[in-house]
Each structure stands twice: as C-alpha cells, then as structure tokens.
Amino acid sequence: MDRPISDKPDMSRVWRRRIRDGLQTFRRQLRRLARSPRGVIDYARYRRALRRQDWAALHRMLRPLSQSALRLRDHQLLVELGYAALRLDEPQLGVEFLHAARSGSRKPDDWRGEPIPDGTLVIRIAEKASQGLAVGLDAIGHIRAAAARAARTVVIVEPRMVPLFQRTLPEVTVLPFGTELKPHLQGKAVETDVNDLKFLIGYDADTVRRLNVPMLADPAITRTLRDRYQRGRSIPLVGASWSSTHYGKDLPGLEHWAQLIADVPAQFVSLQYGDIANEVTALNGGVPERLVVDPEIDQLKDMDSFASQIAALDLVVSISNSGAQRGGALGQRMILVREDLFRRNWSYLSGQVPWYPRTSVIGKDGRPWSAAFGDIIAESRKLIGER
C-alpha cells in the first residue's frame, strides 16, 4: 500500500489532556503541601520521570512513595501507585496498594478470606449503576477460587454482563446490579469487591496465570458469526478497534490502521462502536468488503453477542478499551496497541499480561506511531500464520 503516513498528534486532545491533568496535579499537590513538603517534592520527581517515560525510574520509586503515602494517609496517591504497579509488571504490589487505600473504609461484614461453610459470599463486581463494562473480567479464576470457600456465592455485575458471567461461572449466582439481595442469601453474608478479592486470593503473576479461566461466549452464535464472515473461505479473521472519544487517549491515525488492513492477508471485522461510516471508508482502501461492519452486533447493548463476535475471530488488534478487555478475558489471541500516556493497565515493560496470557502488548514506546505499526503489522502476519 503506497500512501503518505502522518504522525502528527491530535492537538485538541493533547491540550485538553495537559490542562486537565495539570489542574488535577496542582490541586492534589496543594493538599499534600499541608501535610508534608517532602511529599510534594517526592511526587514532583515521580511526575518528572513519568513525563520522561522513564519506566525504570518509576518502578524504583513505587515502594518509597507508597511508604510515604501510607504514613500520610494519602489514599489518592496509593490508588495512583497501585495502578502504576500493575502497569510495571508488579500485579501483587498493585493490589496491595489498592487494598491499603481502602484501609479506613472497612466494614464488619467485609470478607477477610476465611472459609464460609454455612454462609454467603457476595462479590460486588458492579458497585454502582454506572460501573464500567471491563471491571472484573480479569478475575474469573479468583471468583471461582473464592466461591470454593463458601457455601453459596453471589456475584453482582453490570446488567448487560449477566449472561457472560453466568455461562462462565455456573456454580455461582450472578445477579444484575440493583437486584434485591435478601432472597438470594443463605446464612451469614459477607462481602468483597474485585480489588480486595485479588488481594485475599493472591495476585502475583504465577497465581494469576494458575487461576486464569477464560470467559465463555455463546458457542452457537460464535459459529454462526464465523461462518458469516468467512463466507466459505479459509481466510483468517482479524478484529480491529481503533478509536475512542476519550480525551485521555493518544490514538494512532486512521492511516496507520489502513496500512494494517491493507498489509495483513485476512478478513478484517470491525469491533468499533459508534457512527463509523466515514472511518470505514477511509480504512477499507476503496474495497468495502475488506472491512466487515456487522449491523446485527451492537456492543453497547448486547454484550453477549459482542463476546461471540470476538470469539469468532483468529486475532484481535485493538487500542485499550472495554472490547480489548473482553478479548483478553475470552482468551482470544490479541495485540494491544498501547500508547505512552501511562493511563491504561497494560504492560509498559514486558509486553506480557499475566491475566490475559494470549495478549501481546506493542507500545508506542517513544516512537512515531508509524514505527509502532511496523511491529504491529509484522506480529499480526506472524500470528495469523501460526493459527
């Protein structure tokens, strides 16, 4: 494919991000100043390493900064460090920080990991009506391990996620958020959330891999969709998701995705939500059938059919979004296209994801997106050749 490739960033996104992040950091530093001038200096060093994308320096700062945050009861910083640790290949340390950030809000009925031979364990994946659709997808094995310690287990999820969780975990009761719990409880009830569940069961890389359980899509719908997209051919199927409206993401331009679609010998399937008609025209190189857009799949409404669409594919190539989380949770072979903004919980060091073992992370890593997509195209061709 011979077309010019531009690496110019979307400056409206860049400035919105800089302004919002700058204001947030300023407010938090003011609060820290009232507690500890040294804490302000240490956090400023952390932010400087972050701006330089010096991941090794950030890694070295995690434990000293966490000790300072614990001493000062800076729960916001503990949460920030928890997610930083997840990105820097320290999953157990990450959940320890996130657990410590909630130390002042424990309740008497919180589960502490003990056996519950005559009671009910309630695991709240969804804790509010606006819960994100990606929460808990990496904790299926941990839910199963916890359920083995209880006479009865109830899992609360976002309503659209009920079929997927129930099919994957038939041994537990899966309820949509907002359901009256009392009729489903047996004996004494104790509760936990996703982060505390990981802390209690263990979230080191070896434990995560050992407990890994892929989610199960509907096999009949999966077969139907695969047949529909292949149309009697033996061609590999590759799903792509390329866009987001969130200002906090640094997105590759459509021209990079068009290069991917042109250079990889596969049938591409859109996993993108929203009104994408103009984008599809720019991506398919004037050959409409090159990129399938399935009008029968609405991933914002029917999560179960969307899961089957992902499961029907041989490979997913995606930016960080809920679809990528779903692809990883389904055990799908996936290339995660990672930006350098240090906002998403994908590896910034190893390129591996213990909770999604069939996912490879290819980051921008300070390069132009065109260079990153050279690696993405090469890896895509390799993986579909191995299918």
C-alpha positions in Angstrom: 0.0 0.0 0.0 1.6 3.3 -1.1 0.2 6.3 0.8 1.7 9.0 2.9 1.7 8.3 6.7 1.4 11.2 9.1 2.4 11.0 12.8 1.0 14.4 13.8 -0.9 14.2 17.0 -4.5 15.5 17.5 -3.5 18.8 19.3 -7.1 19.4 20.6 -6.8 16.1 22.6 -3.2 17.0 23.7 -4.2 20.4 25.1 -7.3 19.1 26.8 -5.3 16.4 28.4 -2.5 18.8 29.5 -4.9 21.3 31.0 -7.0 18.8 32.9 -4.0 16.8 34.2 -2.2 20.0 35.2 -5.1 21.3 37.2 -5.7 17.9 38.9 -2.0 17.6 39.8 -1.9 21.2 41.1 -4.9 20.7 43.4 -3.5 17.5 44.8 -0.1 18.9 45.4 -1.6 21.8 47.3 -3.3 19.3 49.6 -0.1 17.4 50.1 1.8 20.6 50.9 -0.4 21.0 54.0 0.8 17.5 55.2 4.4 17.2 54.1 6.6 19.4 51.9 8.8 16.4 51.4 5.8 14.5 50.0 5.3 17.3 47.4 9.0 17.0 46.3 8.9 13.2 46.0 5.7 13.3 44.0 7.1 16.0 41.7 10.1 13.7 41.0 7.6 10.9 40.2 5.8 13.1 37.7 9.1 14.2 36.1 10.0 10.6 35.5 6.5 10.0 34.1 6.9 12.9 31.6 10.2 11.4 30.5 8.6 8.0 30.1 11.4 6.6 32.3 9.5 3.5 33.4 12.5 2.0 35.2 12.8 5.1 37.4 9.1 5.0 38.1 9.5 1.4 39.2 12.2 2.3 41.6 10.0 5.0 43.2 7.0 2.7 43.8 7.9 1.4 47.3 9.4 4.5 48.8 6.5 6.6 47.6 4.0 4.1 48.9 5.6 4.2 52.4 5.2 8.0 52.4 1.6 7.7 51.2 0.8 5.2 53.9 2.4 7.4 56.6 0.5 10.5 55.4 -2.8 8.6 54.7 -2.7 9.8 51.1 -5.2 7.4 49.7 -5.3 9.1 46.3 -1.6 8.6 45.8 -1.9 4.9 46.9 -4.5 4.3 44.3 -2.3 6.0 41.7 0.7 3.9 42.7 -1.5 0.8 42.7 -2.3 1.2 39.0 1.2 2.2 38.3 2.5 -1.1 39.8 0.1 -3.0 37.6 1.5 -1.3 34.5 5.0 -2.0 35.6 4.7 -5.8 35.9 4.1 -5.8 39.7 0.5 -7.1 40.0 0.7 -8.2 43.6 2.2 -4.9 44.7 -0.5 -3.1 42.8 -3.4 -4.8 44.6 -1.6 -4.3 47.9 -1.5 -0.6 47.3 -5.2 -0.5 46.2 -6.1 -2.6 49.3 -4.2 -0.2 51.6 -6.0 2.8 50.0 -9.3 1.4 51.4 -7.9 0.8 54.9 -10.1 3.4 56.5 -13.4 2.2 55.0 -13.5 -1.4 56.1 -16.9 -2.7 57.3 -17.6 -5.5 59.8 -19.2 -7.7 57.1 -16.2 -7.4 54.7 -14.8 -10.8 53.8 -11.3 -11.4 55.0 -10.6 -14.7 53.2 -11.9 -17.1 55.8 -14.0 -20.2 54.9 -17.7 -19.7 54.9 -19.1 -23.2 55.3 -22.7 -22.1 56.2 -23.0 -18.6 54.7 -23.0 -16.5 51.5 -20.1 -14.6 49.9 -21.2 -11.6 48.0 -18.7 -10.4 45.4 -19.6 -6.9 44.1 -18.1 -6.6 40.6 -20.6 -3.7 39.9 -20.7 -1.3 42.9 -22.6 1.5 41.2 -25.1 1.9 38.3 -22.5 3.5 36.0 -19.9 0.7 36.5 -17.5 0.2 33.6 -18.1 -2.8 31.5 -14.5 -4.1 31.8 -14.5 -4.4 35.6 -13.9 -7.9 36.9 -13.2 -9.6 33.5 -9.7 -10.4 34.7 -10.9 -12.0 38.0 -12.9 -15.1 36.8 -10.4 -17.5 38.3 -10.3 -15.6 41.5 -14.1 -15.6 41.8 -14.0 -19.4 41.3 -11.3 -19.8 43.9 -13.2 -17.6 46.4 -16.5 -19.4 45.7 -14.8 -22.7 46.7 -14.5 -21.3 50.3 -18.2 -20.5 50.6 -21.5 -22.5 50.9 -23.0 -20.0 48.4 -21.6 -17.2 46.3 -23.5 -14.3 44.7 -21.8 -12.1 42.1 -23.2 -8.7 41.3 -22.4 -7.5 37.8 -23.4 -4.8 35.3 -26.8 -6.0 33.9 -25.5 -6.4 30.4 -22.8 -8.7 31.6 -25.1 -11.3 33.3 -25.2 -13.9 30.5 -21.5 -13.9 30.0 -20.7 -14.3 33.7 -23.4 -16.9 34.3 -22.3 -19.1 31.4 -18.7 -18.9 32.6 -19.4 -19.4 36.3 -22.4 -21.8 36.5 -21.5 -22.7 40.1 -22.4 -19.2 41.4 -25.5 -17.0 41.3 -25.0 -14.0 39.0 -27.3 -11.0 39.6 -27.6 -7.7 37.8 -26.8 -4.6 39.8 -29.9 -3.3 41.7 -31.4 -6.7 42.4 -32.8 -7.2 45.9 -30.2 -9.4 47.6 -32.1 -10.8 50.6 -33.9 -13.7 48.8 -30.6 -14.9 47.5 -28.7 -15.0 50.8 -28.1 -18.1 52.9 -26.9 -17.8 56.5 -24.5 -15.0 57.4 -23.5 -12.8 54.4 -20.0 -11.3 53.9 -19.0 -9.0 51.0 -15.9 -8.1 49.0 -15.1 -6.2 45.8 -12.8 -7.0 43.0 -9.6 -5.4 44.3 -9.9 -6.9 47.7 -10.8 -10.3 46.2 -7.5 -10.2 44.3 -5.6 -9.2 47.4 -7.1 -12.0 49.5 -6.6 -14.8 47.0 -3.2 -13.5 45.7 -2.3 -11.6 42.6 1.3 -12.4 41.9 2.0 -13.3 38.3 2.3 -17.0 38.9 -1.0 -17.2 40.9 -2.8 -15.1 38.2 -1.6 -17.5 35.5 -2.5 -20.6 37.5 -6.0 -19.3 38.2 -6.7 -18.0 34.7 -10.1 -19.0 33.4 -11.3 -17.7 30.0 -14.8 -16.4 29.8 -17.2 -18.4 27.6 -19.1 -16.9 24.7 -22.2 -18.5 23.3 -20.8 -21.3 21.0 -23.8 -21.3 18.6 -23.7 -17.6 18.0 -19.9 -17.8 17.6 -20.1 -20.5 14.9 -22.8 -18.5 13.1 -20.7 -15.3 13.0 -17.5 -17.1 12.0 -19.3 -18.7 9.0 -20.9 -15.4 8.1 -17.6 -13.5 8.0 -15.6 -16.3 6.2 -18.2 -16.9 3.5 -17.0 -20.3 2.7 -13.3 -19.3 2.6 -10.5 -20.5 4.9 -9.2 -16.9 5.3 -8.2 -15.8 8.9 -10.5 -13.3 10.6 -9.0 -10.3 12.4 -11.0 -7.9 14.5 -10.0 -4.2 14.8 -10.9 -1.4 17.2 -9.2 1.9 16.5 -11.0 4.9 18.1 -12.2 6.5 21.3 -13.8 9.8 22.1 -11.9 10.0 25.5 -9.5 12.9 25.5 -7.1 11.0 27.7 -6.0 8.6 24.9 -3.3 9.1 22.4 -4.7 7.4 19.3 -2.9 6.3 16.1 -4.3 8.0 13.0 -6.6 6.1 10.6 -3.8 5.9 8.1 -1.9 3.6 10.3 -4.9 1.3 10.7 -5.5 1.5 6.9 -1.9 0.3 6.4 -2.6 -2.6 8.8 -5.7 -3.6 6.9 -4.0 -3.4 3.6 -0.9 -5.3 4.5 -2.2 -8.2 6.6 -3.8 -11.0 4.5 -7.0 -11.5 6.4 -10.7 -10.7 6.5 -11.0 -7.7 8.9 -14.0 -7.3 11.1 -14.9 -4.0 12.9 -15.1 -4.1 16.6 -15.6 -0.4 16.8 -18.6 1.2 18.4 -20.4 4.4 17.3 -21.0 6.0 13.9 -18.0 4.9 11.9 -19.2 5.1 8.3 -16.7 7.7 7.3 -13.9 6.0 9.1 -14.6 2.7 7.4 -14.4 4.4 4.0 -11.0 5.7 4.9 -9.9 2.3 6.2 -11.0 -0.1 3.5 -9.0 1.3 0.7 -12.0 1.5 -1.7 -12.8 -2.2 -1.2 -15.9 -2.3 1.0 -15.7 -6.0 1.7 -12.2 -5.6 3.1 -13.6 -4.5 6.5 -16.8 -6.1 7.6 -19.2 -4.0 9.7 -21.9 -6.3 11.2 -25.1 -4.3 11.7 -26.5 -7.1 13.9 -24.0 -6.6 16.6 -24.4 -3.7 19.0 -21.7 -3.9 21.6 -23.2 -1.2 23.7 -26.4 -3.0 24.2 -25.8 -6.8 23.7 -22.6 -7.7 25.4 -23.2 -11.4 24.9 -23.4 -11.2 21.1 -20.4 -8.9 21.1 -18.4 -11.5 23.1 -19.4 -14.1 20.5 -18.2 -11.8 17.7 -14.8 -11.6 19.3 -14.7 -15.3 20.0 -15.4 -16.0 16.3 -12.1 -14.3 15.3 -8.5 -15.6 15.0 -6.9 -12.3 16.2 -7.9 -9.0 17.7 -5.9 -5.8 17.2 -7.2 -3.0 19.5 -6.5 0.1 21.4 -7.2 0.0 25.1 -11.0 -0.1 25.6 -13.7 -2.4 27.0 -13.6 -4.5 23.8 -9.9 -5.2 24.3 -10.6 -6.2 27.9 -13.3 -8.5 26.7 -11.0 -10.0 24.1 -8.4 -10.7 26.7 -10.9 -12.2 29.1 -12.2 -14.5 26.4 -8.7 -15.9 25.9 -8.6 -14.5 22.4 -5.2 -14.0 20.7 -4.8 -10.2 20.8 -2.4 -7.4 20.1 -3.0 -4.5 22.4 -1.9 -1.2 20.8 -0.5 0.8 23.8 0.0 4.5 24.0 2.7 6.1 26.2 0.4 8.1 28.4 0.6 5.7 31.4 -3.1 5.6 31.9 -4.1 2.0 30.9 -3.4 -1.2 32.9 -1.3 -2.9 30.2 2.4 -3.7 30.5 4.9 -0.9 29.9 7.9 -3.2 30.5 7.5 -6.8 29.5 4.7 -6.6 26.9 3.0 -9.5 28.6 -0.3 -9.6 30.6 -0.5 -12.4 33.2 -4.3 -12.2 33.5 -4.7 -12.3 29.7 -1.9 -14.8 28.7 -2.7 -14.7 24.9 -2.3 -10.9 24.7 0.8 -9.2 23.4 1.3 -5.5 24.1 3.0 -3.5 21.5 3.6 0.1 22.7 4.4 3.3 21.1 7.5 3.5 23.4 8.5 7.0 22.4 8.4 6.2 18.7 6.3 7.6 15.9 3.1 5.6 15.5 4.3 4.5 12.0 7.2 2.7 13.6 5.0 1.0 16.2 2.6 -0.1 13.4 5.5 -1.7 11.6 5.9 -4.0 14.6 2.1 -4.5 14.8 1.8 -5.5 11.2 4.7 -7.9 11.4 3.3 -9.5 14.6 -0.2 -9.8 13.0 1.2 -11.5 10.0 3.1 -13.9 12.2 0.2 -14.8 14.4 -2.3 -15.5 11.7 0.3 -17.6 10.0 0.5 -19.7 13.2 -3.2 -20.1 13.7 
